[in-house]
Amino acid sequence: MCLNTGHPCNCLTDGNPCEPCRMTAKDRETEEVHLSNNINAAIQVENTCEPDLNISSSGVAKERGRNWGWMVSGIICVNILILGCALASGSAHNDVNIKISHVQIYLIILLLLTSIWMIYYIIYTARNENAVVYQDAHAGPIWLRGGLVLFGLLSIIMDIFKIASYVGYLHCDSAVKVAFPVVQLVFLLVQTYFFCIHSKDCAQLQKNITRCGLMLTLSTNLVVWMTAVTEESVHQTTVPDYPSNTTKLSGRSLYISKASYGDDKCKCSHTSCSIFKEAYYYLYPFNIEYSLFASAMAYVMWKNVSRVADEHIHHKIKFHLKDVYLGPVMGVLLVVAGLATFIAYEMEMKKDYDDDDDKKDKAVMMHFIMNIVIVTTMSVSTVIGCVIYKVDHREHVSEKNPTRSLDVGLLVGASLGQFIISYFTIVAMIGTGAKGHLNRLNLAWAILMVIQLGLQNFFIIEGLHREPFHEVHPVTVVANPYVMQPGKELSSLEGSDMDTKPTPQPTEHGLHGHMAKHRPKLPWKRRVLKEVCAFLLLGNIILWIMPAFGARPQFDHDTETKFYDFNMWAAVVNVGLPFGIFYRMHSVASLFEVYLTS
């Protein structure tokens, strides 16, 4: 059959197909080959799909096992937390027959169990090479581990001071109060080492046991934090039973007393009890922050159990203050001014109430004005940073990781504590008409605090979800003398080559040395963002120092106390203030990360 219908030929009679017929036949053969390949591929796909049933069934089994481990570990955490909350809240009231020694017995049991599990995990992972195959590069950054070590060291010193103080009450008080700081000291050593070494682990063996152990660690740290916060908050707002307190509550010395361990009738057997008590009282904030840091790291490890971390390379970002001057300098000045006013304010508040009331009012006014200045400047710098985000076109982070989600959740959740106090203050000031300069300053401070919290949350969350800046190094182009330039003849090129000496090729060392000497300055957008981050970081540090070390303007200024009644207002402050203190410290860590990625 002749396939070339357009041109008549004698293909059939001669048996020798012409060129057009040969080309058409070749196309048909190619089409048949493609068709057969498609059929074979379809058969192979059908054959390979058969074992998917087994794979999916094993995947379902693994998913069930993972859900079972999450459920059991969650049940353990909830039960420990609820029981700890019941004991801590019961010990806070004198009418309830729950003493602090009962809470400490419960904590000793938790601390021992958690320490035993962490030691087991450390030994198990050291003996089994396949126990930890993957690691989360985002988990446990160096500044978080450094903060954990610093707060852990200060907490250990606090426990040593507690032991030295409690020993003086052994003759008339429970020995549990000495045993608790001893056990907590051992726990701090074990846990600090555990998180410094294993905070990035994505455990692949004994997953359910690891999940339960990490939830035990998380809940233990939260119960320790809850107990410390409750204990200090109650002693910071204890109303004595003598009638002089009912007239006025503006004097802090009337209703704020340090924690008294041992019965009031029990006298210390050595003279240095008061010194040690005064020392560890000021170390309480570091112990509280340590528990929260450890809780956050335990949660990230729990989320990373059985997780297959991404294999892509994470860029190592180094900390340096290149071309960043204004933010750190202004931040340091803000911290120094805040410390000076805070010390003067605290010294005035700790004086006897019989002193001149005008001095106390001036000290409270100075504290309000300083806080207004701090919050206002931080709000303005945050607005500048948000404007830079609008003109900056960096890509957003696409991958999901537990560390980033936890950072955002803690940031928003912890800020609610300060939001609550600020809004209660706004309602009280407006309800009383904001009469007097102290009330107006208090109202302005509360409104500005709400604005600053909202702006800072947006700035930090937006910065955490942006890809880091990648520096593009300039490419050094070396001219090839043997490439002819347009408009030049070969003879002139050869003549110039004969007259000139050969140019030595630049070495790698020479290139890097040249780049180091002539490294360009940071782009203005990066520089502004780093200035803003550095200033906000130092501003949050001073806003953490003042309430963490005893500043209580909420009680030194008595308008809210009279408006809400003392017990209600004390409950609002005792709940909201610990979260506000943690928010400032968590903001410092988050801003440091935003600074590095900017």
GUFI-344430 format. One line per 2 residues: number of its first residue (from 1); their letters; for each residue y, x, z of C-alpha. Coordinates in nm, 4 decimals. Each point is the difference from the previous one (the first is absolute). Layout:
BEGIN
NUM = a = Y,X,Z; ...
***
This chain:
BEGIN
1 = mc = 0.0000,0.0000,0.0000; 0.3331,0.1403,-0.1005
3 = ln = 0.2492,-0.0048,0.2864; 0.2965,0.0843,-0.2170
5 = tg = 0.0961,-0.3366,-0.1407; 0.3461,0.1058,-0.1083
7 = hp = -0.1213,0.2554,-0.2577; -0.3059,-0.0654,-0.2212
9 = cn = -0.2523,0.2871,0.0086; -0.3687,0.0690,-0.0796
11 = cl = -0.1061,0.0691,0.3599; -0.3024,-0.2301,-0.0111
13 = td = -0.1436,0.1322,-0.3242; 0.0652,0.3696,0.0530
15 = gn = -0.0952,0.0113,0.3697; 0.2969,0.2273,0.0661
17 = pc = 0.2757,-0.1892,0.1912; 0.3568,0.0790,-0.0909
19 = ep = 0.2577,0.1345,0.2449; 0.1490,-0.3388,0.1029
21 = cr = -0.3502,-0.1373,0.0588; -0.0976,0.3049,0.2045
23 = mt = 0.3092,-0.0397,0.2234; -0.0705,-0.3688,0.0580
25 = ak = -0.3620,0.0675,0.0875; 0.1062,0.2680,0.2463
27 = dr = 0.2330,-0.2488,0.1712; -0.2840,-0.2474,0.0375
29 = et = -0.2231,0.2661,0.1542; 0.2749,0.0912,0.2455
31 = ee = 0.0436,-0.3651,0.0946; -0.3743,-0.0360,0.0593
33 = vh = -0.0029,0.3080,0.2207; 0.2907,-0.1371,0.2078
35 = ls = -0.1740,-0.3334,0.0320; -0.3216,0.1601,0.1229
37 = nn = 0.1939,0.2126,0.2504; 0.1722,-0.3070,0.1404
39 = in = -0.3331,-0.1758,0.0415; -0.1505,0.3006,0.1794
41 = aa = 0.3056,0.0235,0.2251; -0.0303,-0.3673,0.0906
43 = iq = -0.3680,0.0520,0.0851; 0.0890,0.2973,0.2207
45 = ve = 0.2667,-0.2012,0.1791; -0.2520,-0.2737,0.0705
47 = nt = -0.2472,0.2571,0.1312; 0.2562,0.1692,0.2243
49 = ce = 0.1204,-0.3317,0.1410; -0.3396,-0.0764,0.1491
51 = pd = 0.0200,0.2389,0.3006; 0.3525,-0.1236,0.0882
53 = ln = -0.1649,-0.2720,0.2014; -0.1403,0.2605,0.2358
55 = is = 0.3314,0.1862,0.0166; 0.1946,-0.3168,0.0784
57 = ss = -0.2536,-0.1013,0.2633; 0.0293,0.3396,0.1713
59 = gv = 0.3789,-0.0288,-0.0200; -0.0144,-0.3405,0.1684
61 = ak = -0.2184,0.1482,0.2737; 0.2470,0.2828,0.0546
63 = er = 0.2880,-0.2507,0.0094; -0.1830,-0.2063,0.2606
65 = gr = -0.0655,0.3077,0.2101; 0.3647,0.1010,-0.0206
67 = nw = 0.1185,-0.3492,0.0956; -0.2448,-0.0001,0.2902
69 = gw = 0.1375,0.3318,0.1260; 0.3588,-0.1228,-0.0307
71 = mv = -0.0813,-0.3221,0.1825; -0.1789,0.1676,0.2916
73 = sg = 0.2688,0.2657,0.0423; 0.2696,-0.2693,-0.0134
75 = ii = -0.1774,-0.2032,0.2693; -0.0196,0.3110,0.2211
77 = cv = 0.3718,0.0667,-0.0433; 0.1049,-0.3593,0.0733
79 = ni = -0.2079,-0.0240,0.3169; 0.1244,0.3326,0.1370
81 = li = 0.3614,-0.0902,-0.0716; -0.0166,-0.3496,0.1496
83 = lg = -0.1678,0.1241,0.3184; 0.2506,0.2836,0.0288
85 = ca = 0.2894,-0.2416,-0.0549; -0.1310,-0.2290,0.2723
87 = la = -0.0333,0.2854,0.2505; 0.3378,0.1585,-0.0868
89 = sg = 0.1924,-0.3282,0.0153; -0.1778,-0.0981,0.3230
91 = sa = 0.0918,0.3277,0.1676; 0.3656,-0.0526,-0.0957
93 = hn = 0.0370,-0.2924,0.2429; -0.0146,0.0449,0.3753
95 = dv = -0.1421,-0.3478,0.0456; -0.3171,0.0854,-0.1998
97 = ni = -0.2684,0.1872,0.1898; -0.0416,0.2677,-0.2686
99 = ki = 0.1091,0.3478,0.0995; 0.0856,0.2923,-0.2219
101 = sh = -0.3165,0.1754,0.1187; -0.2097,-0.2787,-0.1577
103 = vq = 0.1707,0.0551,-0.3344; -0.0529,0.3755,0.0317
105 = iy = -0.3744,-0.0452,0.0593; -0.0187,-0.1964,-0.3251
107 = li = 0.1983,0.2713,-0.1783; -0.2226,0.2760,0.1386
109 = il = -0.3057,-0.1721,-0.1478; 0.1698,-0.0350,-0.3391
111 = ll = 0.1247,0.3589,-0.0003; -0.3444,0.1376,0.0835
113 = lt = -0.1753,-0.2082,-0.2676; 0.2569,0.0951,-0.2635
115 = si = -0.0162,0.3699,0.0900; -0.3819,-0.0035,-0.0206
117 = wm = 0.0091,-0.1613,-0.3447; 0.2594,0.2442,-0.1334
119 = iy = -0.2022,0.2979,0.1240; -0.3094,-0.1491,-0.1667
121 = yi = 0.1915,-0.0474,-0.3274; 0.1306,0.3566,0.0055
123 = iy = -0.3489,0.1444,0.0575; -0.1661,-0.2314,-0.2542
125 = ta = 0.2444,0.0798,-0.2802; -0.0272,0.3728,0.0753
127 = rn = -0.3796,-0.0079,-0.0393; -0.0150,-0.2269,-0.3090
129 = en = 0.1760,0.1233,-0.3113; -0.0182,-0.3408,-0.1728
131 = av = 0.1526,-0.1912,0.2904; 0.3505,0.0379,-0.1456
133 = vy = 0.0042,0.0387,-0.3783; 0.3438,-0.1459,-0.0765
135 = qd = 0.3340,0.0400,0.1755; 0.3155,-0.2065,-0.0258
137 = ah = 0.2843,0.2349,-0.0892; 0.2609,-0.2496,0.1225
139 = ag = -0.1521,-0.0445,0.3471; 0.0987,0.2195,0.2930
141 = pi = 0.2959,0.1891,-0.1513; 0.1052,0.3209,0.1693
143 = wl = 0.3082,-0.1499,0.1697; -0.2060,-0.2846,0.1464
145 = rg = -0.2601,0.2395,0.1382; 0.2775,0.2262,0.1263
147 = gl = 0.1617,-0.2927,0.1811; -0.3369,-0.0959,0.1460
149 = vl = -0.0508,0.3533,0.1335; 0.3517,0.0115,0.1469
151 = fg = -0.0252,-0.3395,0.1698; -0.3533,0.0812,0.1133
153 = ll = 0.1177,0.3220,0.1639; 0.2797,-0.1822,0.1826
155 = si = -0.2463,-0.2726,0.1054; -0.2321,0.2663,0.1422
157 = im = 0.2912,0.1400,0.2016; 0.0721,-0.3534,0.1214
159 = di = -0.3612,-0.0375,0.1169; 0.0201,0.3304,0.1843
161 = fk = 0.3127,-0.1193,0.1817; -0.1734,-0.3292,0.0797
163 = ia = -0.2989,0.1790,0.1486; 0.2266,0.2179,0.2142
165 = sy = 0.1866,-0.3089,0.1203; -0.3039,-0.2244,0.0581
167 = vg = -0.1798,0.2604,0.2087; 0.2606,-0.0561,0.2695
169 = yl = -0.1096,-0.3638,0.0359; -0.3768,0.0537,0.0199
171 = hc = -0.0058,-0.0493,0.3770; 0.1304,-0.3547,-0.0292
173 = ds = -0.0541,-0.1165,-0.3585; -0.2763,-0.0394,-0.2573
175 = av = -0.1553,0.3154,-0.1477; -0.0100,-0.1770,-0.3388
177 = kv = 0.3674,0.0846,-0.0458; -0.0905,0.3687,0.0021
179 = af = -0.3115,-0.0401,-0.2149; 0.1866,-0.1876,-0.2738
181 = pv = 0.2443,0.2787,-0.1028; -0.2870,0.2518,0.0148
183 = vq = -0.2085,-0.2063,-0.2429; 0.3041,-0.0705,-0.2163
185 = lv = 0.0762,0.3731,-0.0205; -0.3492,0.0715,-0.1352
187 = fl = 0.0325,-0.2936,-0.2379; 0.3302,0.1317,-0.1351
189 = lv = -0.1506,0.3415,-0.0728; -0.3028,-0.1448,-0.1797
191 = qt = 0.1948,-0.2594,-0.1985; 0.2741,0.2403,-0.1111
193 = yf = -0.2615,0.2421,-0.1342; -0.1906,-0.2890,-0.1611
195 = fc = 0.2980,-0.1326,-0.1963; 0.1301,0.3436,-0.0973
197 = ih = -0.3358,0.0866,-0.1607; -0.1348,-0.3346,-0.1245
199 = sk = 0.3024,-0.2235,-0.0696; -0.0548,0.0225,-0.3786
201 = dc = -0.3743,-0.0784,0.0085; -0.1576,-0.2712,-0.2139
203 = aq = -0.3334,-0.0238,0.1820; -0.3046,-0.0713,-0.2206
205 = lq = -0.2829,0.0173,0.2574; -0.0589,-0.2248,0.3028
207 = kn = 0.2790,-0.2235,-0.1245; -0.0463,-0.2877,0.2428
209 = it = -0.0201,0.2308,0.3028; 0.3119,0.1802,-0.1209
211 = rc = 0.1876,-0.3270,-0.0476; -0.0883,-0.1162,0.3503
213 = gl = 0.0935,0.3374,0.1489; 0.3363,0.0042,-0.1755
215 = ml = 0.0761,-0.3548,0.1124; -0.0920,0.1049,0.3547
217 = tl = 0.2475,0.2876,-0.0353; 0.2689,-0.2296,-0.1406
219 = st = -0.0382,-0.2634,0.2704; -0.0149,0.2617,0.2786
221 = nl = 0.3298,0.1510,-0.1070; 0.1590,-0.3442,-0.0291
223 = vv = -0.1159,-0.0952,0.3513; 0.1379,0.3296,0.1362
225 = wm = 0.3292,-0.0710,-0.1791; 0.0075,-0.3583,0.1247
227 = ta = -0.0633,0.1070,0.3588; 0.2663,0.2718,-0.0060
229 = vt = 0.2586,-0.2306,-0.1569; -0.0753,-0.2815,0.2456
231 = ee = 0.0109,0.2330,0.2972; 0.3308,0.1594,-0.0922
233 = sv = 0.1605,-0.3267,-0.1138; -0.0870,-0.1742,0.3242
235 = hq = 0.1360,0.2833,0.2109; 0.3121,0.0130,-0.2173
237 = tt = 0.0731,-0.3679,0.0735; -0.1211,-0.0583,0.3540
239 = vp = 0.2209,-0.2327,0.2025; -0.0018,0.0895,0.3697
241 = dy = -0.0442,-0.2689,0.2622; 0.3260,0.0585,0.1830
243 = ps = 0.2784,-0.2580,-0.0438; 0.2671,0.2375,-0.1264
245 = nt = -0.1678,-0.0015,-0.3402; 0.0654,-0.3689,-0.0537
247 = tk = 0.3744,0.0427,-0.0231; 0.0153,0.2434,-0.2885
249 = ls = -0.2577,0.1682,-0.2185; 0.2298,0.2347,-0.1862
251 = gr = -0.0706,0.2947,0.2280; -0.3074,0.1757,-0.1297
253 = sl = -0.0818,0.1573,0.3345; -0.0578,-0.3470,0.1463
255 = yi = -0.2934,-0.0963,-0.2159; -0.1287,0.3074,-0.1825
257 = sk = -0.2428,0.2185,0.1909; -0.2360,0.2710,-0.1096
259 = as = -0.3734,-0.0533,0.0153; -0.1270,0.0312,0.3562
261 = yg = -0.3623,0.1122,0.0119; -0.1647,-0.0600,0.3286
263 = dd = 0.0979,-0.2606,0.2532; 0.3624,0.0011,0.1137
265 = kc = -0.1265,0.0589,0.3537; -0.2026,0.3005,-0.1211
267 = kc = 0.1824,0.3300,0.0378; -0.0666,0.3040,-0.2156
269 = sh = -0.1746,0.2862,0.1753; 0.2089,0.2692,-0.1700
271 = ts = 0.3729,0.0274,-0.0616; -0.0090,0.0447,-0.3807
273 = cs = -0.1216,-0.3540,-0.0815; 0.3461,-0.1215,-0.0933
275 = if = 0.0559,0.2990,-0.2305; -0.3203,-0.0618,-0.1933
277 = ke = 0.0693,-0.3738,-0.0117; 0.3446,0.0615,-0.1471
279 = ay = -0.1486,0.2415,-0.2556; -0.2791,-0.2171,-0.1368
281 = yy = 0.2286,-0.3026,-0.0041; 0.1979,0.1621,-0.2829
283 = ly = -0.3195,0.0920,-0.1876; -0.1164,-0.3614,-0.0278
285 = pf = 0.1654,-0.0602,-0.3437; -0.1961,0.2859,-0.1561
287 = ni = -0.3294,-0.1349,0.1328; 0.0836,-0.3451,-0.1385
289 = ey = 0.0789,0.1427,-0.3451; -0.3168,0.2108,0.0069
291 = sl = -0.2151,-0.3101,0.0479; 0.1659,-0.1723,-0.2955
293 = fa = -0.0348,0.3057,-0.2247; -0.3699,0.0244,0.0859
295 = sa = -0.0484,-0.3743,-0.0607; 0.1533,0.0274,-0.3476
297 = ma = -0.2189,0.2988,-0.0935; -0.3134,-0.1752,0.1300
299 = yv = 0.0806,-0.3064,-0.2123; 0.0394,0.2104,-0.3164
301 = mw = -0.3329,0.1734,0.0672; -0.1639,-0.3399,0.0536
303 = kn = 0.1321,-0.1245,-0.3344; -0.1226,0.3181,-0.1704
305 = vs = -0.3621,-0.0348,0.1124; -0.2257,-0.0080,-0.3122
307 = rv = 0.3086,0.0328,-0.2206; -0.0321,0.2160,-0.3112
309 = ad = 0.3339,0.1774,-0.0137; 0.1670,0.0791,-0.3289
311 = eh = -0.0726,0.3390,-0.1462; 0.3385,0.0540,-0.1597
313 = ih = 0.2078,0.2900,0.1236; 0.2729,-0.0795,0.2480
315 = hk = 0.3115,0.2102,-0.0298; 0.0753,0.2070,0.3067
317 = ik = 0.3554,-0.0660,0.1081; 0.1755,0.2604,0.2118
319 = fh = 0.2821,-0.0615,0.2422; 0.3255,0.1826,-0.0611
321 = lk = 0.3707,-0.0712,0.0470; 0.1143,0.1238,-0.3395
323 = dv = 0.3436,-0.1365,-0.0967; -0.0125,-0.2451,0.2939
325 = yl = 0.2809,0.0590,0.2475; 0.2086,-0.3091,0.0724
327 = gp = -0.2828,-0.2253,0.1232; -0.1523,0.2447,0.2512
329 = vm = 0.3418,0.1126,0.1292; 0.1272,-0.3559,0.0489
331 = gv = -0.3325,-0.0992,0.1536; 0.0079,0.2864,0.2496
333 = ll = 0.3570,-0.0910,0.0979; -0.1112,-0.3602,0.0480
335 = vv = -0.2915,0.1070,0.2209; 0.2212,0.2282,0.2121
337 = ag = 0.2638,-0.2701,0.0461; -0.2676,-0.2567,0.0812
339 = la = -0.1634,0.2275,0.2572; 0.3343,0.0726,0.1670
341 = tf = 0.0918,-0.3668,0.0334; -0.3551,-0.0910,0.1069
343 = ia = -0.0016,0.2580,0.2814; 0.3422,-0.1090,0.1227
345 = ye = -0.1068,-0.3656,-0.0177; -0.3240,0.0608,0.1924
347 = me = 0.1710,0.2041,0.2710; 0.2511,-0.2793,0.0557
349 = mk = -0.2671,-0.2695,0.0091; -0.2091,0.1842,0.2582
351 = kd = 0.2824,0.0150,0.2502; 0.0130,-0.2408,0.2901
353 = yd = 0.1167,-0.3506,-0.0726; 0.2800,0.0221,0.2566
355 = dd = 0.1944,0.2284,-0.2317; 0.2786,-0.1204,-0.2199
357 = dd = -0.1181,-0.2701,-0.2443; 0.2573,0.1041,-0.2578
359 = kk = -0.1743,0.3353,-0.0445; -0.3297,-0.1753,-0.0695
361 = dk = 0.1666,-0.2324,-0.2500; 0.1582,0.2982,-0.1740
363 = av = -0.3376,0.1736,-0.0148; -0.1620,-0.3109,-0.1520
365 = mm = 0.2881,-0.0318,-0.2472; -0.0383,0.3660,-0.0976
367 = hf = -0.3718,-0.0576,-0.0595; 0.0684,-0.3080,-0.2139
369 = im = 0.2635,0.1808,-0.2096; -0.2271,0.2994,-0.0576
371 = ni = -0.2843,-0.2238,-0.1134; 0.2318,-0.1921,-0.2308
373 = vi = 0.1169,0.3261,-0.1592; -0.3601,0.1193,-0.0457
375 = vt = -0.1237,-0.3262,-0.1488; 0.3040,-0.0378,-0.2286
377 = tm = -0.0249,0.3491,-0.1477; -0.3748,-0.0430,-0.0499
379 = sv = 0.0572,-0.3307,-0.1792; 0.2581,0.1538,-0.2340
381 = st = -0.2271,0.2944,-0.0847; -0.2916,-0.2368,-0.0582
383 = vi = 0.2077,-0.2018,-0.2469; 0.0763,0.3238,-0.1867
385 = gc = -0.3712,0.0786,-0.0141; -0.0833,-0.3480,-0.1312
387 = vi = 0.2636,0.0393,-0.2752; -0.1623,0.3286,-0.1027
389 = yk = -0.3334,-0.1813,-0.0275; 0.1571,-0.2350,-0.2525
391 = vd = 0.1057,0.2829,-0.2308; -0.3188,0.1987,0.0619
393 = hr = -0.2819,-0.0847,-0.2415; -0.2979,0.1555,0.1721
395 = eh = -0.3300,-0.1808,-0.0408; -0.1537,-0.1925,0.2859
397 = vs = -0.3289,0.1074,0.1545; -0.2836,-0.1886,-0.1655
399 = ek = -0.2931,0.1075,0.2157; -0.0793,-0.1766,0.3254
401 = np = -0.0717,0.1906,0.3191; -0.0356,-0.1154,0.3635
403 = tr = 0.2595,0.2475,0.1261; 0.2816,-0.1469,-0.2076
405 = sl = -0.0931,-0.3582,0.0880; -0.0120,0.0873,0.3700
407 = dv = 0.3385,0.1746,-0.0143; 0.1647,-0.3070,-0.1498
409 = gl = -0.1757,-0.2403,0.2375; 0.0934,0.1995,0.3099
411 = lv = 0.3566,0.0405,-0.1194; 0.0549,-0.3722,-0.0527
413 = ga = -0.2020,-0.1075,0.3051; 0.1638,0.2423,0.2432
415 = sl = 0.3499,-0.0934,-0.1174; -0.0621,-0.3570,0.1167
417 = gq = 0.0386,0.1141,0.3613; 0.3575,0.1162,-0.0537
419 = fi = 0.0705,-0.3041,-0.2166; -0.1040,-0.2269,0.2889
421 = is = 0.2281,0.1724,0.2518; 0.2937,0.0020,-0.2422
423 = yf = -0.0279,-0.3685,-0.0891; -0.0367,-0.1018,0.3660
425 = ti = 0.3149,0.2008,0.0712; 0.1881,-0.1639,-0.2895
427 = va = -0.0905,-0.3480,0.1263; 0.1030,0.0877,0.3559
429 = mi = 0.3331,0.1508,-0.1067; 0.0898,-0.2921,-0.2269
431 = gt = -0.1179,-0.2493,0.2623; 0.2303,0.1505,0.2630
433 = ga = 0.2922,0.0326,-0.2416; -0.0077,0.3815,-0.0130
435 = kg = 0.2786,0.0250,0.2558; 0.1087,0.3483,0.0961
437 = hl = -0.0157,0.3289,-0.1831; -0.3512,0.0838,0.1240
439 = nr = -0.1408,-0.3254,-0.1365; 0.1718,0.0513,-0.3347
441 = ln = -0.1320,0.3537,-0.0252; -0.3475,-0.1210,0.0926
443 = la = 0.0170,-0.2693,-0.2686; 0.1180,0.2483,-0.2624
445 = wa = -0.2779,0.2423,0.0950; -0.2668,-0.2714,-0.0304
447 = il = 0.1243,-0.1156,-0.3428; 0.0241,0.3554,-0.1335
449 = mv = -0.3475,0.0778,0.1352; -0.1468,-0.2897,-0.1997
451 = iq = 0.1736,0.1231,-0.3159; -0.1090,0.3603,0.0557
453 = lg = -0.3632,-0.0955,0.0598; -0.0170,-0.2054,-0.3190
455 = lq = 0.1625,0.2690,-0.2143; -0.2086,0.2801,0.1446
457 = nf = -0.3273,-0.1897,-0.0469; 0.0837,-0.0566,-0.3666
459 = fi = 0.1012,0.3638,-0.0509; -0.3141,0.1441,0.1611
461 = ie = -0.2449,-0.2403,-0.1654; 0.1546,0.0606,-0.3410
463 = gl = -0.0128,0.3750,0.0530; -0.3625,-0.0021,0.1136
465 = hr = -0.1066,-0.1896,-0.3114; 0.1603,0.2373,-0.2501
467 = ep = -0.1651,0.2916,-0.1684; 0.1217,0.3435,0.1121
469 = fh = 0.2401,0.1930,-0.2154; -0.1821,0.2507,-0.2198
471 = ev = 0.1931,0.3131,-0.0775; -0.0178,0.0942,-0.3671
473 = hp = 0.0291,0.3760,-0.0382; 0.1908,0.1180,-0.3074
475 = vt = -0.2207,0.1314,-0.2776; 0.0802,0.3532,-0.1026
477 = vv = 0.0054,0.0345,-0.3800; -0.0619,0.3489,-0.1369
479 = an = 0.1303,0.0513,-0.3530; -0.2505,0.1352,-0.2510
481 = py = 0.1751,0.2693,-0.2078; -0.2528,-0.0353,-0.2798
483 = vm = 0.0902,-0.3606,-0.0765; 0.2446,-0.0119,-0.2900
485 = qp = 0.3302,-0.1611,0.0761; 0.1436,-0.2309,-0.2652
487 = gk = 0.2575,0.1697,-0.2134; -0.1420,0.3500,0.0603
489 = el = -0.1967,0.1981,-0.2520; -0.3097,0.1976,0.0771
491 = ss = 0.1654,0.3294,-0.0867; 0.2842,-0.0506,0.2457
493 = le = -0.2483,-0.1065,0.2724; -0.2106,0.3114,-0.0586
495 = gs = 0.3081,0.2161,0.0081; 0.1155,-0.1451,0.3289
497 = dm = -0.3471,0.0447,0.1458; -0.0033,0.3642,-0.1020
499 = dt = 0.3380,0.0624,0.1634; -0.0629,-0.1816,0.3285
501 = kp = -0.2391,0.0977,0.2758; -0.2844,-0.2318,0.0945
503 = tp = 0.0984,-0.2453,0.2718; -0.2365,0.0060,0.2982
505 = qp = -0.1755,-0.3275,0.0764; 0.1156,-0.1654,0.3226
507 = te = -0.2614,0.0194,0.2724; -0.0960,-0.2874,0.2297
509 = hg = 0.1479,0.1751,0.3007; 0.3285,0.0473,-0.1793
511 = lh = 0.0148,-0.3665,-0.0997; -0.0649,-0.1230,0.3534
513 = gh = 0.2500,0.2453,0.1421; 0.2621,-0.1188,-0.2469
515 = ma = -0.0716,-0.3646,0.0868; 0.0192,0.0732,0.3715
517 = kh = 0.3406,0.1637,-0.0389; 0.1421,-0.2703,-0.2274
519 = rp = -0.1709,-0.3095,0.1419; 0.2132,-0.3040,-0.0835
521 = kl = 0.1476,-0.2213,0.2664; -0.1550,-0.3316,0.0917
523 = pw = 0.1067,-0.2980,-0.2130; 0.2689,-0.2045,0.1683
525 = kr = -0.2256,-0.3025,0.0515; -0.2616,0.2057,0.1814
527 = rv = 0.2645,0.1739,0.2075; 0.1619,-0.3263,0.1100
529 = lk = -0.3366,-0.1509,0.0939; -0.0881,0.3050,0.2088
531 = ev = 0.3382,-0.0114,0.1732; -0.0500,-0.3678,0.0848
533 = ca = -0.3561,0.0549,0.1263; 0.1021,0.2932,0.2198
535 = fl = 0.2888,-0.1952,0.1538; -0.2091,-0.3120,0.0626
537 = ll = -0.2792,0.2090,0.1498; 0.2300,0.1552,0.2601
539 = gn = 0.1666,-0.3364,0.0632; -0.3356,-0.1576,0.0811
541 = ii = -0.0794,0.2876,0.2354; 0.3054,-0.0681,0.2162
543 = lw = -0.0696,-0.3748,-0.0112; -0.3511,0.0807,0.1262
545 = im = 0.1143,0.2369,0.2760; 0.2429,-0.2397,0.1676
547 = pa = -0.2318,-0.2983,0.0713; -0.3094,0.2177,0.0429
549 = fg = 0.1595,0.1942,0.2850; 0.1424,-0.2868,0.1940
551 = ar = 0.3077,-0.1521,-0.1681; -0.0026,-0.3711,0.0853
553 = pq = 0.3347,-0.1522,-0.1016; -0.1826,-0.3333,-0.0221
555 = fd = 0.0019,-0.0071,0.3834; 0.3092,0.2079,0.0717
557 = hd = 0.2017,-0.2672,-0.1790; -0.0882,-0.3291,0.1707
559 = te = 0.1043,-0.2641,-0.2573; -0.3512,-0.0461,-0.1433
561 = tk = -0.1487,0.0035,0.3501; 0.2191,-0.2891,0.1064
563 = fy = -0.0413,-0.1905,-0.3274; -0.3808,0.0137,-0.0225
565 = df = -0.0894,0.0501,0.3681; -0.1295,0.3370,0.1160
567 = nm = -0.3741,-0.0620,-0.0381; 0.0263,-0.1290,-0.3574
569 = wa = 0.2357,0.2764,-0.1122; -0.2152,0.2669,0.1658
571 = av = -0.3051,-0.1332,-0.1888; 0.1897,0.0150,-0.3324
573 = vn = 0.1129,0.3583,0.0624; -0.3374,0.1165,0.1318
575 = vg = -0.1757,-0.1319,-0.3104; 0.2545,0.0987,-0.2636
577 = lp = 0.1233,0.3363,0.1238; -0.3333,0.1929,-0.0186
579 = fg = -0.0407,-0.1092,-0.3617; 0.3597,0.0985,-0.0718
581 = if = -0.0591,0.3460,0.1487; -0.3140,0.0453,-0.2093
583 = yr = 0.1884,-0.1201,-0.3092; 0.2498,0.2839,0.0334
585 = mh = -0.2693,0.2654,0.0322; -0.2006,-0.1466,-0.2887
587 = sv = 0.3163,-0.0093,-0.2100; 0.0475,0.3717,0.0654
589 = as = -0.3477,0.0753,-0.1388; 0.0499,-0.2290,-0.3014
591 = lf = 0.3451,0.1407,-0.0788; -0.1402,0.3516,0.0152
593 = ev = -0.2560,-0.0959,-0.2637; 0.2679,-0.1631,-0.2172
595 = yl = 0.2059,0.3182,0.0345; -0.2900,0.2120,-0.1248
597 = ts = -0.0714,-0.2228,-0.3001; 0.3701,-0.0212,-0.0972
***
